[in-house]
């Protein structure tokens, strides 16, 4: 399969041309970072395509040419073209991926181990499983949260319409009668009169929180505070804990199966997991393992790791089956997480509908209450 790429790609470049290309490459990578990153699903697809072509007997350079040609988007094509050009200059696949700025140290190191040990196919297969699992987990969480968010938007729109159109209409009618209104009706009418102001304040608070979170989310104090709060809410605690334990076991299994040393695996896993309590735990576990302690002994000092998980890892270490044990734990946590998110989604749906019914019901009752009072007076 012939592919038309840059015909001068194989020719040696002058120093001036090479510097110019490097500047263009850096600019392209900066644009990619701001225009939507190279996400988990795209990485899974890339590793899958590359593994399939390599197993079919296609060499690395030709495999990348085919992948480049098949890319529908310009950004992805430029990313893979940059990797291809680096390989043509003599760099390894791992180093080319690292220099692209779109792959983590975790992926770079795994691929490097695969190239050095001639087990690139196996490493790519593990990376495919890793990102397929992460993509499935994200999809599950998004599917659970999307419905409540959609209903919340509908609720805000409905309340906005009623406060700006329905309530003022009833208020004008009741003014003509001149009778005293019930307390609940007065409150709803008062809220309706000042509703635009309340909406502006609400919007300002939301925007302020969004800016605050985005500017502080990488600060240690903020990450520590958020994780502490999350781990104190009963249902949220189990969900968050299970999510990051699934990532931890999945990452450790991938790296250890790639014949990465235990300490190095822990260090790379820490870079992948952006959860403060787990990062702090891994930092100490790395020190303990470096001093001669086993993995399960280091984990036992931290409550973030369940006792059952520690016991199974202890068994895995004692029979020299740590990798399969981590894989088993990863599958179990992902299944449990999927089950929990499904249950939470099913519970949240009727609760949100109930909340909408209560909000709309209160407004309607408040508006019709004076009519009921007047009908009682007329009947008397």
C-alpha positions, 0 to 999 in steps of 0.5 A: 500500500503506497502512501504519499507523504513528504518526499523529502522526509528521508533526506538529511536536513540542514541544521537551519531546516531542522530548527525550523521544523522543531519550532513548527512541531512545538507550535503544533503540539501547543495547539493540540494541547489547547484544542482537545487532547489526545484522549483515552479512546484515541490512544486505545485506537492508536495502540490497537491499530499499531499492534494489528499491523505489527502482528501482520508483519508490517514494519514500524515505519510502514505501520505509521504511514498507514495510520497517518493516511487513515486519520480523518482529522488534521491534528491527529495526522500531524501528531503521528506525522511528527512521530514518524519523522522522529523515527525516520531520524533514528529515534525509538518509538518510545522517545518519539512518543515522549517528544510528541507531548501527548503521551505520559511517562507511563506510556513512554516507559512501557513502550520503551520496555517493550522495545528493549525486551522485544515484547512490544506486541504484549505491551501494546496489548496491555495498553489497549486493555488499560485504555479500553477499561478507562474509556468504559469507566468514563463512559459509565460515569458520564452516562450516570451523570448526564441524565441528572445534569440534563434534568437539572437544566430542564428544571432551571429552565422550567422554574425560570419560565414560571417565575418570569411568566406564570407567577407575574400573571397570577400576581397581576390578577390578585392585585385587582382583587386587593385581598391579602395573599397567603404567606406562601404566595407572597414569598413566591411573588417576592422571589418572582419580582427579584428573580432576574437578580437572583439568577445573576447572583447564581450565575456569578457564583457558578462562574466564580466557582468554575474559575476558582476550581480551575485556578486552584485544582493543581494546588496541594491544599485544594486537592487535599481538601477536596479528597478529604471531603469526598472520603467523608461522604458515605456513598461518595467515599466508596465510589471515589475509592473504588475508582482510584483503586481500579486505576491503581491495580490496572496501572500496576498490572500493566507495568509489572507485566511489562517487566518494569521493576516494582519501585519504578512501577509505583513511581509511574503509577503515582504520576498517572493517578491524580488523587492526593491520598493515594499519591501520598500513600504511594510516595511512602510505599516507594520508600518502604519498598526501597528499604526492603519491605514488601508491597503489602506491608507498605500498603497496610499503613494506609486506610485507603487500601482495603484489608481484603486487597492487602491480603490478596496482594500478600498472597500474590507476593508469597506465591510469586503471582503478583501480576495475575492478582493485580489483574484480578483485583482490577477486573473486580474493582471495575465490575463493582464500580460499574455495578455501583454507578448503575445503581446510583443512576437508577436511584438518582432518576426518581429522586430528581423527578421527585425534586422537580415535582416538589419545586413545580408543585410548591409554585402552583399551590402558591399561585392557586391558594388565593383562589381556593381562599376566595372560593371558600369565602364566596361559599360562606 
